[in-house]
């Protein structure tokens, strides 16, 4: 097992485009559905796998383009260290004062290492100034515990 790291920052408005953050239903709408709904389904079906927005379910990062992977690690502790380093990088931009607590951020890193060690994924997000959003994810791969059918994007 190994772990991939993902980082996304962008506008809150773009982050809120939930239809592009969830996989489309495996079955297409019935033919008699309104044309605009069918068009929206087709758009989401073609866009979801390639759009850089963080998926609502963390494991679905694995179907995204491999160019979105920021780094890969064999050891959970190394992946958790990356998460801690990214959080420390963004602390000055956090919108909420409570998010600046360095002890809390260190505990997040410890918790991430524990969760990765048993095969769980880790996802963390917070609002930044402007209003923007920061999304960080560590995804277990080969296999993913939540979605074992998803293959490694690097293979």
C-alpha positions in Angstrom: 0.0 0.0 0.0 1.1 3.6 -0.7 -0.4 7.0 -0.3 -1.0 9.9 -2.7 -1.3 13.5 -1.6 -3.6 16.0 -3.3 -3.9 19.8 -2.7 -6.5 22.1 -4.2 -7.1 25.8 -3.5 -9.7 27.9 -5.3 -12.6 30.2 -4.9 -15.5 29.2 -2.7 -17.8 29.6 -5.6 -16.0 27.0 -7.7 -15.6 24.7 -4.7 -19.4 24.8 -4.3 -20.0 23.3 -7.7 -21.1 20.0 -6.1 -22.4 18.4 -9.2 -18.8 18.3 -10.5 -17.5 16.9 -7.2 -19.6 13.8 -7.1 -19.5 10.9 -9.6 -22.6 10.7 -11.8 -25.1 7.9 -11.3 -24.0 4.8 -13.2 -27.3 4.7 -15.0 -28.2 7.5 -17.4 -31.6 9.2 -17.0 -34.4 7.7 -19.0 -34.8 8.9 -22.6 -38.0 10.8 -21.8 -36.2 13.1 -19.4 -36.0 16.8 -20.2 -33.2 17.5 -22.7 -31.5 20.0 -20.4 -31.3 17.3 -17.6 -29.8 14.8 -20.1 -27.3 17.4 -21.2 -26.3 18.1 -17.6 -25.9 14.4 -16.9 -23.6 14.1 -19.9 -21.6 17.1 -18.9 -21.1 15.8 -15.3 -20.3 12.3 -16.6 -17.5 13.6 -18.9 -16.2 16.3 -16.5 -16.1 14.5 -13.1 -13.1 12.3 -13.9 -11.0 15.1 -15.2 -12.0 18.2 -13.3 -9.5 19.3 -10.6 -12.1 19.9 -8.0 -11.9 17.8 -4.8 -14.4 14.9 -5.0 -17.0 14.7 -2.2 -15.7 11.2 -1.5 -12.0 11.2 -0.9 -11.2 7.9 -2.6 -12.4 9.3 -6.0 -9.2 11.3 -6.2 -7.8 8.1 -7.6 -9.8 8.4 -10.9 -8.5 12.0 -11.4 -5.5 12.7 -13.7 -2.3 11.6 -12.2 -0.9 15.1 -12.8 -3.0 16.2 -9.8 -0.9 14.0 -7.4 1.4 16.2 -5.4 3.5 13.4 -4.0 3.4 9.7 -3.2 4.7 7.9 -0.1 5.1 4.4 1.1 5.0 5.3 4.8 2.0 6.9 6.5 4.2 9.1 8.7 5.8 10.7 5.6 2.4 11.4 4.1 1.2 12.9 7.4 4.4 15.0 7.6 3.5 16.4 4.1 0.0 17.3 5.4 1.5 19.1 8.4 3.9 21.0 6.2 1.1 22.1 3.9 -1.1 23.2 6.8 1.9 25.2 8.3 2.3 26.8 4.8 -1.3 28.0 4.7 -1.7 29.0 8.4 -1.3 32.8 7.6 -4.1 32.6 5.1 -6.7 30.7 7.3 -9.9 32.7 7.6 -10.8 31.4 11.1 -8.6 32.3 14.0 -9.3 28.9 15.6 -7.6 27.2 12.6 -4.3 28.9 13.6 -3.8 26.8 16.7 -0.5 25.0 16.0 -1.2 22.3 18.7 -4.4 21.4 16.9 -2.6 21.3 13.6 0.0 19.0 15.1 -2.8 16.7 16.4 -4.3 16.6 12.9 -1.0 15.3 11.6 -0.8 12.6 14.2 -4.3 11.6 13.6 -3.7 11.5 9.8 -0.7 9.1 10.4 -2.8 6.8 12.5 -5.7 6.8 10.0 -3.4 6.1 7.0 -1.7 3.2 8.9 -4.9 1.2 9.0 -5.8 2.1 5.4 -8.1 5.0 5.8 -8.1 8.1 3.7 -7.6 11.6 5.1 -9.3 14.7 3.9 -9.0 18.2 5.4 -10.4 21.5 4.2 -10.7 25.0 5.5 -11.6 28.4 4.3 -8.9 30.9 3.5 -9.2 34.6 3.1 -10.8 36.2 -0.1 -13.0 33.8 0.3 -11.1 30.8 -0.9 -10.9 27.2 0.1 -8.0 24.8 0.8 -8.5 21.1 0.4 -5.9 18.6 1.3 -6.3 14.8 0.9 -4.1 11.8 1.5 -5.5 8.7 -0.3 -4.5 5.1 0.3 -3.9 3.2 -2.9 -3.5 -0.4 -4.0 -6.0 -1.0 -2.7 -8.1 1.8 -1.3 -10.1 0.5 1.7 -13.3 2.5 0.8 -13.2 1.9 -2.9 -11.0 -1.2 -3.7 -12.2 -1.2 -7.3 -10.4 2.0 -8.0 -7.0 1.5 -9.5 -3.8 3.4 -8.9 -3.6 6.5 -11.2 0.1 5.9 -11.6 -0.3 2.4 -13.1 
